[in-house]
């Protein structure tokens, strides 16, 4: 299998377009299509904070619909989905930027985007197990013992990471570094926690390099197991790149 897995886009469509072009994808049909048949993967958190969440939603959905991409939901995706269901969610932590974009749409376009996102979300698995189990895409990662399971505990881990229940001095949830103790053979490609450059630990790769915080947007190329990144045009927010605890 030949796949390029892209980290948390968060509405940074320009960076997404640039990255796919550098990966060899052509946009002649309005979608990134690779001449040699490579496909794309997405670790979730397509929306929020960045300037073009709606465009990202539509592009990823249309790729997925044509079987040119694999997608898994992130915690921001889950929150947007719950909002579309009519649940009482707080419009904060970046969701307000997506809502502002949606509110600019006319009713017909709003319904189209909502349907595309909900279809993509509902018909995609919590995490992807690919290449005969040798490759896993999970938004915040997954423990080896959780692979093949879909309980609420697994869902919490996949969406939010190995949270301790506590918070750091800035109010962010504290998380354990699950990758350090991972000893499985499958490669686990994930995002969720912004790092300054792609982080390889055991057979895991964190490719959320903080595009929406002025870092980079990165792609993990498989089976090559290397990373290609493009710089972000967003303002740099250094405090968002928090060190991962030992």
C-alpha positions as CSV (number, residue, x, y, z in Angstrom):
1,X,0.0,0.0,0.0
2,X,1.2,3.5,-0.9
3,X,-0.3,6.2,1.3
4,X,0.6,9.7,2.4
5,X,-0.9,10.4,5.9
6,X,-1.4,14.1,6.7
7,X,-1.4,15.5,10.2
8,X,-4.0,17.8,11.8
9,X,-5.0,20.3,9.1
10,X,-7.3,22.5,11.3
11,X,-8.7,24.5,8.3
12,X,-5.2,25.3,6.9
13,X,-6.3,24.5,3.3
14,X,-3.5,26.5,1.6
15,X,-0.9,24.4,3.4
16,X,-2.7,21.2,2.6
17,X,-2.8,22.1,-1.1
18,X,0.9,23.0,-1.1
19,X,1.9,19.8,0.8
20,X,-0.1,17.5,-1.6
21,X,1.6,19.2,-4.6
22,X,5.0,18.6,-3.1
23,X,4.0,15.0,-2.6
24,X,3.3,14.7,-6.3
25,X,-0.5,15.1,-6.3
26,X,-2.1,17.0,-9.2
27,X,-5.2,19.2,-8.7
28,X,-6.4,19.2,-12.3
29,X,-9.8,17.8,-11.3
30,X,-10.1,20.1,-8.2
31,X,-8.9,17.3,-5.9
32,X,-5.4,16.0,-5.1
33,X,-4.9,12.9,-7.3
34,X,-1.6,11.1,-7.6
35,X,-0.5,10.0,-11.1
36,X,1.0,6.8,-9.6
37,X,-2.0,5.8,-7.6
38,X,-0.9,6.9,-4.1
39,X,-3.7,7.8,-1.8
40,X,-4.1,10.1,1.2
41,X,-4.8,9.5,4.8
42,X,-6.1,12.0,7.4
43,X,-5.5,11.7,11.2
44,X,-8.6,13.9,11.9
45,X,-9.1,17.4,13.2
46,X,-9.8,18.7,9.7
47,X,-11.5,21.9,11.1
48,X,-11.3,24.7,13.7
49,X,-8.9,27.6,14.2
50,X,-7.7,27.8,10.6
51,X,-9.3,30.0,7.9
52,X,-10.7,27.4,5.5
53,X,-12.4,24.6,7.4
54,X,-15.3,24.3,5.0
55,X,-13.0,23.8,2.0
56,X,-11.1,21.1,3.9
57,X,-14.3,19.3,4.8
58,X,-15.5,19.2,1.2
59,X,-12.2,18.2,-0.2
60,X,-11.6,15.3,2.2
61,X,-15.2,14.1,1.8
62,X,-14.9,14.1,-2.0
63,X,-11.6,12.2,-1.9
64,X,-13.1,9.7,0.5
65,X,-16.2,9.3,-1.6
66,X,-14.0,8.4,-4.6
67,X,-12.0,6.0,-2.5
68,X,-8.9,8.1,-2.8
69,X,-8.5,8.7,1.0
70,X,-8.8,7.2,4.4
71,X,-10.1,9.3,7.3
72,X,-10.4,9.0,11.0
73,X,-12.1,11.4,13.3
74,X,-10.2,13.7,15.8
75,X,-11.7,15.3,19.0
76,X,-12.5,18.5,17.0
77,X,-14.3,16.4,14.4
78,X,-16.2,14.7,17.2
79,X,-17.3,18.0,18.7
80,X,-18.4,19.4,15.3
81,X,-20.4,16.2,14.7
82,X,-22.1,16.5,18.0
83,X,-23.0,20.1,17.2
84,X,-24.5,19.1,13.9
85,X,-26.5,16.5,15.8
86,X,-28.0,19.3,17.9
87,X,-26.2,18.5,21.1
88,X,-25.4,21.3,23.5
89,X,-21.6,21.8,22.9
90,X,-19.6,24.9,23.8
91,X,-18.6,26.9,20.7
92,X,-15.0,27.4,21.8
93,X,-11.5,26.1,21.4
94,X,-11.5,26.8,17.7
95,X,-15.0,25.6,16.9
96,X,-16.2,29.2,16.7
97,X,-14.1,29.8,13.6
98,X,-15.8,26.8,11.8
99,X,-19.2,28.0,13.0
100,X,-18.5,31.5,11.6
101,X,-17.6,30.0,8.2
102,X,-20.7,27.9,8.2
103,X,-22.9,30.9,9.1
104,X,-21.6,32.7,6.1
105,X,-23.1,30.0,3.8
106,X,-26.5,30.2,2.4
107,X,-29.0,27.5,3.6
108,X,-28.4,25.2,0.6
109,X,-24.6,25.3,1.0
110,X,-24.8,24.8,4.7
111,X,-26.9,21.7,4.3
112,X,-24.5,20.3,1.7
113,X,-21.5,20.8,3.9
114,X,-23.2,19.4,7.0
115,X,-24.3,16.3,5.0
116,X,-20.8,15.7,3.6
117,X,-19.2,16.0,7.1
118,X,-21.8,13.8,8.8
119,X,-21.5,11.2,6.1
120,X,-17.8,11.2,6.2
121,X,-17.8,10.9,10.0
122,X,-20.5,8.3,10.3
123,X,-19.1,6.0,7.7
124,X,-15.5,6.1,8.8
125,X,-14.0,3.9,11.6
126,X,-12.7,5.2,14.9
127,X,-9.3,4.2,13.7
128,X,-8.0,2.7,10.5
129,X,-6.2,-0.7,10.4
130,X,-4.5,-0.9,7.0
131,X,-2.0,-3.0,5.1
132,X,-2.9,-6.3,6.7
133,X,-2.6,-4.8,10.1
134,X,0.8,-3.3,9.6
135,X,-0.4,0.3,9.6
136,X,-2.8,2.1,12.0
137,X,-4.1,5.6,11.8
138,X,-5.5,6.9,15.0
139,X,-6.0,10.5,15.9
140,X,-4.3,10.6,19.3
141,X,-2.7,7.1,19.0
142,X,-3.8,3.8,20.4
143,X,-2.4,1.3,22.9
144,X,-1.4,-2.1,21.4
145,X,-3.9,-3.9,23.7
146,X,-6.7,-1.6,22.4
147,X,-6.2,-2.6,18.7
148,X,-9.3,-4.3,17.5
149,X,-11.4,-3.0,20.3
150,X,-14.0,-0.2,20.2
151,X,-15.2,0.4,23.7
152,X,-15.9,3.9,25.2
153,X,-12.5,3.7,26.9
154,X,-10.7,3.0,23.6
155,X,-12.7,5.9,22.0
156,X,-11.6,8.3,24.7
157,X,-8.0,7.2,24.2
158,X,-8.1,7.5,20.4
159,X,-9.7,10.9,20.5
160,X,-7.9,12.5,23.4
161,X,-4.8,10.5,24.1
162,X,-3.7,8.8,27.3
163,X,-5.2,11.5,29.6
164,X,-4.5,11.4,33.3
165,X,-7.6,13.3,34.4
166,X,-5.4,16.2,35.6
167,X,-4.5,19.5,34.1
168,X,-1.2,21.4,33.7
169,X,-0.7,25.0,35.1
170,X,-2.2,26.4,31.8
171,X,-5.4,24.3,32.2
172,X,-4.6,21.8,29.5
173,X,-5.2,18.1,30.1
174,X,-2.1,16.2,31.1
175,X,-1.3,13.1,29.0
176,X,1.0,10.2,29.5
177,X,3.6,9.4,26.8
178,X,2.0,6.1,25.6
179,X,4.4,5.9,22.6
180,X,7.4,5.3,24.9
181,X,6.0,2.0,26.1
182,X,4.6,0.9,22.8
183,X,6.2,-2.4,21.6
184,X,4.0,-3.5,18.8
185,X,5.0,-4.2,15.2
186,X,2.3,-2.2,13.5
187,X,3.2,1.4,12.7
188,X,0.8,3.8,14.5
189,X,0.5,7.2,12.8
190,X,-1.2,9.9,14.8
191,X,-1.4,13.6,15.7
192,X,-3.4,15.6,18.3
193,X,-0.4,16.8,20.3
194,X,1.5,19.5,18.5
195,X,5.3,18.9,18.2
196,X,7.9,21.0,16.5
197,X,8.9,18.3,14.2
198,X,7.5,14.8,13.5
199,X,8.3,12.6,16.5
200,X,9.3,9.0,15.9
201,X,9.2,6.7,19.0
202,X,9.3,2.9,18.6
203,X,6.9,2.1,15.7
204,X,4.9,5.4,16.2
205,X,4.9,8.7,14.4
206,X,3.3,11.9,15.7
207,X,2.8,14.0,12.7
208,X,0.9,17.0,14.2
209,X,3.5,19.6,13.6
210,X,1.2,22.5,14.5
211,X,0.3,23.9,11.2
212,X,-2.5,26.0,12.7
213,X,-0.1,27.4,15.3
214,X,2.5,28.6,12.8
215,X,4.5,25.3,12.7
216,X,4.3,23.0,9.7
217,X,1.9,20.7,8.0
218,X,3.4,17.2,7.7
219,X,2.8,14.0,5.9
220,X,4.0,10.5,6.8
221,X,4.8,8.6,3.6
222,X,4.2,4.8,3.8
223,X,5.8,2.4,3.1
224,X,8.8,4.7,2.9
225,X,8.3,5.8,6.6
226,X,9.6,9.3,6.0
227,X,8.1,12.7,6.5
228,X,7.6,15.7,4.2
229,X,6.6,19.0,5.7
230,X,5.6,22.5,4.5
231,X,5.8,25.7,6.5
232,X,2.6,27.3,7.8
233,X,1.5,30.8,7.0
234,X,-0.3,31.1,10.3
235,X,1.1,33.2,13.2
236,X,3.5,31.3,15.4
237,X,2.1,30.5,18.8
238,X,5.1,28.9,20.7
239,X,3.2,28.1,23.9
240,X,1.1,25.6,21.9
241,X,4.1,23.3,21.3
242,X,4.2,21.9,24.8
243,X,6.9,19.4,25.7
244,X,5.8,15.8,26.0
245,X,6.4,14.7,29.6
246,X,8.8,11.9,30.4
